[in-house]
């Protein structure tokens, strides 16, 4: 019998996992408020509780306007549509992200173009963006990944120089600030997700933020089946989708927003720091460098980097061992989108779902062209999601103990 749990030993992490999602009587009262008012839907938009939540969320994220919808993916799609991005326009996205960052362009007959990420942040590399710009480029979608932020100052300068739109993908970045300015306040229109595992959740849902009244109106109309809302100043009807959020979801999110800022972010920040110190002392492991530009830290996942070359053990074996020790974590949590099974390609390398792009684009050309993304996804990253840092200092220390135990007994994984 080995010392590692995967080899029959005792688990290192024996405490209960921090609960997720978090809720208490505040959510119960909020849901009862929505229930008793009987006007449960999102029409006409924004409904009472939804408007209250949107006003609070926008203010917390340095944005004049916020509007809810069905998901983070929908938020990205609505943003591009509101910016009139469509047929064969090109949209620059990072290679290492969830597929929605790219598929939102395909939904609108636009073409995602992949750019590699930086090794110290795993966010899109601004120095590589310019080379990807062509006369067809219309927008950049930077993704704040894990617990790191994109270099938004550099990206906004590039966008201004080339007259491009910026849509921040903030699915991981609720509450984060970069250079004193909130994620979701830099771009023209920006997208958040409230999916089950995200930093804030109502089970499903999303929202856009913007400082443009015109873009807010467009997103509201597009979400509302193309119809004007009752808000004075909504100027047009158009083709749209029925993608409104219910009052029940908004009620949960309103409570969750307050809890995130008053309780959860402070707890996570302390636990992040303690965990990071422990990881720094373990051979073959490191964390992504601290970025002084991140002036308020938040994030969806804490990323530990493992050096396969130093120990000659595949990252995925280490991930399996950590899970056996009682620490839920992931290896290829995201992979380069052009390799993802839910980004299917036709025989000629064009998107399988878009016949109009046959012979016009070939995503096979990106394979090998984004080495940082590929090495991170398949060989280096170990993802620990944010819920694991909502526990006590003892739980966080126990999690670090599991990493230390696996590395001290890594010889057992070679056998």
N, C-alpha and C positions, 0 to 999 in steps of 0.2 A: 504494500500500500504506500502510495506517495504522500507527500505533505500537501500538495495542491488538491483542492476539492475535486477537480476534474479527474484526478487519479485516486480518489477515494478518501482524501483527507477531510478535515473539518473546514467549514466555511469561515472566511475571515469576517464577512459582513453578516452579523446575526440579528441586527435590529430590524424593526419593521421599516419598510420603505416610506419615505415621506409621501403622504397622500396626494393624489392628483386625479381630477381637479379638486381645488380647495373650495369648500363652501360651508356656510353655517346659517344661522337664523336670518341673517341679513338677506341672503338670496331667497330664502323662503318668503320673507315679507315682501320682497321686490316682485317675486312671481305672483304672489297673491294680489298685489296691487294691479298687475297686468291682467290677471284673471278676472277680477271683480269689475274692472272698467269695461270689459266685454268687447272692446275695440282692439282685437288682437293683431290684426294684420299691419302691413306696411303702407296701405293705401288709405287716404292720400298721403304722399310723403312730404316731409318726415312726420310720422305720427308722434304723439306726445312724449312717450318715454324715449323713443329713438332720438328725437330732437334734443332732449335733455342730455342724453349720453353723448351725442355728436358734439354738442357745444363744449362739454367737459373734456372730451378726448382731444378735440382740436386745440383747445387752450393748453392742455398738458404737452402738446407736441408742436407748439409755436406756429400753429396754423389757424388761419381765420375760418376755414371751412373744413367740415368733415361730413361724409355721407356714407351710410352703411349699405351693405349688399350681401350677396350670398356666400362669397368666399374670397380668399386671397387671390386665387386664379382669376376670378371674375373681376376683382379690383384692377389687376394688371390689364386685362382685356378692355375694360371700360376706359382706363386711362389712355391707352393707345387709340381707341376709337374716338374719344373726345378730342384727341390731338390730330384727328384726320389722317391717321396712319393706316395704310391699307395696301392695295394691290402692288406687289413686288417692291414695296419700300423695304429697306433693310434696317434692322434693329440690332444694335450691338449688345451682347449679353455675355456674362462670364461662363466659361465652360463648366465650372464646378458649382452647381446649384440644383435645386429641384426643377424638374422638367417644365413646370408651369411658367417659369421665367422666359422660356423660349416658345412654348406652345401658345402663349397668349398672342404672339405675333402671327403664328400660323392660322389661328382662328380667324384672323382678319385678312388672310391672304398676303401677309407680309413675310419677310424672310429673316429669321434670326441668324446672326453671324457671331461665331464664338471667339472669345479672347481669353487667353490664359490668366491665371490668378497669381498673386504675389506669394512667395513662400512664407513670409512673415505674418501675413494676415489671412490668406486664402480668399481674399476679396479681389475683384477685378483689378488688373494691373494697368494704371493710367498710362504708363509709358508704352503699352502695347495697343492702346485704343486707337491712336491716330493712324497707325498703319492699316487698320481695318476699315477706315472711313472711305467711302466711295461716293460718287454723285447720287447714288440711290439711298444713302444713309439718312435716316430721319430722326433717330432717337438712340439713347443709351439707357440701358436698364442696369444700374449698379445694384448689387445685392449685399446687404450687410449680413455676413455669414457667421453663424455660431454666436460668439460674443465679441466679434470685431466689427469695426465700421469701415466702410470704403473711404478713400481719400476724396471726400466730396469737394473740397476746395479745388483740387486739381481737375476733377471731372467737370465741374461747372465752368472752369476756365476753358477747357477743351470744347465743351458744348457751345459756349459763347463764340469762340473762335470760328467754329464751323457751322454755326446757326442750327444747332441740333436741340431737340427736346431731351429732358432728363426725367425718367420715371424711377424713383427709388423703390426697390423691392425691400420693404421693411418687415417682412413676415417673421423675422427673428429679432426685431429691434425695438419693441415696445418700450418706451421710456429712455432709450439711449440718446446721449448727446455727443456730438462731435464738434470740437472747437466752440463749445457753448451753445450750439444750435441743435435742435432736436432732429433725430432721424424722422423723416416724413415732412420736413420743412424746407429741404434744400431744392428738390426737384419741382418741375412744373405741376405734375400730379403724382401722388405717391400712394403705395398700396400696402395695407396691413392684412394679416390673416388672424382669425379667431378659431381656427381648427382645433380639434380636441387636445393636441399635445402642445399647442403654442403657449407663449408667455402669458397671454390672456386668452380665455376661451369661453365660448357659449355653446360648445359642441361643434358648431360650424359657424361660418360667417366671415365677413371681411369688411373693410372700409377703405375709402380713399381720403387723403388729405390734400389740401391745396390752399394757396393764398390768392387764387384768382377766382373772383365771383363768376366769371364767364365759364370757367372750367367746372366749377361746382354745379352750375345750372345744367351744363351738358351732361355731366355724370348722373345727376338726379333724373333728368329726362330719360336718358338711356336705360337707367335702372327701372324706371316706371313705365315700361312697355312703350317708350317713345312719347309719352304724354306729358304735357306741362303739369307741374305741380301747382298747388294753390298759392305758393309763395309769390307775392307781387314782384314782378320783374322777370319771371320765367318767360322767355320770348318765343319759344318755338316748339312745335311738334316734329317728330322725326321717327325713323325706324329705330326700334329699341327692343329690349328684353324685359320680362317680368322677373326681376332679381332682387326684390325688396327683402329686407330683414323684418322678422316679426317683433312685436313688443316684448315677448317672452325673452328672446335672445338679448335685446337691448337692456332689459331689466337686469339680467345676470351680469352683463358687461359693465353696467354702471357701478355695481357693487365691486366687481373685480378690478376696475380701474383704480378705485380708491385704495383697495387692499394692495395692489401692485406697488403704488408709490409710497404708501405709509408703512407697510410691513414687509412685503416680499423682497423688494430690491435691496433694502438695507441688510436683511438677513443673507441674501445670496452674495452680496458684495463681500461681507465678512468671511463667509465660507469659501468663496472663490479664492480669496487671498491666502487663507490657511491651507487649502488644498494645493494651491500653486507652490507654496513654500515646501510642502512635503514632496511634491513631484520633482522639484528642482534637485533634490538630494538623491534621486533614484537613478542609477546608471541606465543609459539607453532611452531614458524618457526625458521629454521636456515639454513645455507649454509654449504657445505662441507668445512672442515678446509683448510686454505691456506697451500700449500706445498712449503717450501723454496727450494726444489730441482727443482721446475719448474722455470727455469731461463728466459724463455720467454713464456708468457702466450698466448694461443690462445684457440680455442675450438668451438665445434659445438653447444653445449647447456649449459646453466647455470642451475644448478639443485638446487632447493629449497627443503628442507626436512620439511615435515609436520608431527607433532606428533598426530596421530589419538587418541591415548589413553588419551591425556591430555584434549581434548575437546569432545571426544565421537562422532565426526562427520566424516563420511568416506571421505578419501582424494578426491575421485571422485566428491563428492558434492562441495568441495572447488574449484576444477578445473573447474567445470561447472559454478560456481559463478564468477570466474576470467574471463572466456571467455565472460560471459555476461557483465562484466565491461569493455570489450573492449581489454583485454590482451590475445592474442592467447597463450595458453599453453596446456600441455599434462600431463596425469597421467601415465598410463601404456604404456609409449612410447616404451620401450622395456620390454619384459617379459622373464623369463627363457626360453631358446630356446627349451628345452624338453617339454615345455607346449604350444609352439606356434603352431597355426593352420597351418602355412606354413612350419612346420616341422612334417608332418603327420606320425603317427605310425600305424603299422599293429597290429593285435590282440595280438601278442606275444611281443609287445613293440619294435620291430625292425623297422628301417625306411621303410615306406610303398613302397618307390620307388626302394628299393634294395633287391630283392628276395634272393640274395646270402647271406644276413645277417640274414635270418630267423633262429631263434633258437640260434643265436650266440651272439647277443647283445639285451639288454632290457633296453630301456631308461626310463621306468617307475620307475626303481630303484632310479633315481635321484630325483624324486619328494619328497620334504621334506629334501633332503640332502644338499641343498644350501639355508639355511634360510635367509641369508643376502640378496641374490638376490631376493628371493620370497617376503620378507617384503618390500624391496625397490620398487619392481615393482608394487605390488598390494596395498600398504598401505602408502608409505612415499614420493616418489619422485614426484615433480612437475617440469616439463621441460619447460624452456623458451629458444627458439632457438636463435642463435647468431644474426640474423637479427634485433632483437628487441634492441640490444645494439649498433646499427649503427646510431641511432638517436641522437638528442640533449640531453643535460643534463636535459632540461625541460621534454622531452619525457620519459627519464629514471625515473625522479622523479614522473611523473604521473603514471608510471607503478608500482612503489613502493607504491604510494598512493592507488592503486587498491588492492594490497595485504593487506595493513593496513586496508582499509575499510572493506574488507571481514572478516578479523579476529576480528575487533571491533564489527561487527554485525553478528557473527557466530551463535548466538541464532536463527536467522531467518532461518538458514539451518537445525535446529533441528525440525522445525515445519512441 
